[in-house]
C-alpha cells in the first residue's frame, strides 16, 4: 500500500491542478498560433501543461479484444520501430471501453506551452462566421429527464444503489455551415486554464469540448488526478456568485457526493503508487458557467512501466460520471438514457511511448457532423437530489457550448 498523506485545502484554487509546465522557453504567441492554425480534421489539445496541434494520420490504434492501453502501447512501439523518434497517440476513448476508440499516431505534431501561459489568449476570439439560426431538439425533454431523476431517487431510497449520473442531450441544427475553428477559439479563450479539445471521431465527425476535469496525468514518476463532483451554476451577479460558491462548500449533499468520488479515485490509484497525497477537504474551481468541488490527488509511481492510459482505464468510469456501485449505475444509465453516450464521459488526451500522458474526462462537449451539433450534459443524482435542480444543472452545463456557438436557448 502507498504512503498516504492527508492535507488541508484552500477555499479557492486555480482552475487547474498544480502540474509541471513545459520547460522550453517559448515566445509570446507560441500557444495561440497553434489554436489559430487549427482546421477541421486536425487534432487539437490544450491542457495546463502544453498545447498540441496534430495533422494527418500515420497509424490508427486498431479496435480489438485486448485492453485499449495495450493496443496503444503496441501501436506506439510499432511507430518507434520505424524510426519515429517520439511518437504520440492522440484522440478519444468512449464511455464504453468495448466500443471503438478514435486514437491515432499523427503524421506531424506541433507543441507549445499552456494556453494560459500565452498572454495573447486574453485577446477576444475572432467573430464567428455569418450568424446562424439554430433549431434545438432535446433528448429527452426536460420534463422526462426530471422524471428519470425522481425514479432514480426512489430506487436509491429502496437501497438499490447510492448514486447514478444521468445525462441528457441537445441536438442543434444550424442554418449555415459549422465554423469548427471559431467554436474552438471561443471554447479555448473562455476557459484557457482548462482542457480544450477537438478530435475527429469518424469521417466528417468531430468531438469538441472544454472539460474542467483531469482524470489522470503522468509525467515521469509523478501522477496527478483531479476529480470533480458537486456543482452549482454560476451567476452573473458577483455577490450571488460568491454566495453560491460558499454554499457549495457547505452543502452536505455535495460534500458527500464528492467524498464518494475521491475515495473511489484514491482506491483505484493506490495499487499504482508508492505515495499518495489526498487533501482532507475539497476546494473550489470555477469555469465560465459552473462552480465545482475539486480535490487534487497526487502521488509517485511504484513502477515505471505503468502508462498514464493504463491508470486512466483503471480509474474510469469514476462515480463522478457513472455512479456507485459501478455495475448497477451502468445498468441504470442504459435503462434511463434514450441515447448512446458515445464519447461523452469517456476520455480524451495524449500519451507517449514512455508512458507519459494526460487523459481528461470528456465533459462540456459536443459532436459536430454536417450542420448538426449534439451537446451532452449530466448531473450526479443521489438520494437528496431534486429533479428540478438536476435539470437546471444540466441546462447550465449546456451553456459552455451554447456560448461557444452563439446560440440562445
Secondary structure, DSSP 4 states (H G I P E B T S, - for coil): --EEEEE---SB--SS---PPP-S-PPTTTTHHHHHH--TT-EEEE-SS-EEEEES-SEEPPP-SS-HHHHHHHHHHHHHHTT-TT-EEEEEE-SSTTSPPEEEE-SEEEEE--GGG-GGGGSPPPPPSSPPPEEEEEES-HHHHHHHHHHHHHHHHTTS-SEEEEEEEEEEEESS---HHHHHHHHHHHSTTSEEEEEEEETTEEEEEEE--EEEEEETTEEEEEEEEEEEE--SSHHHHHHHHHHHHH-HHHHHHHHHHHHHHHHHHHTTEEEEEEESS-EEEE-SSEEEEEEEEEEEES-TT--HHHHHHHHPSPTTTSEESHHHHHHHHHHH-SS--TTTTSEEEEEETTS-EEEEE--SEEEEETTEEEEEEEEEE-TT--HHHHHHHHHHHHHHHHHHHT---
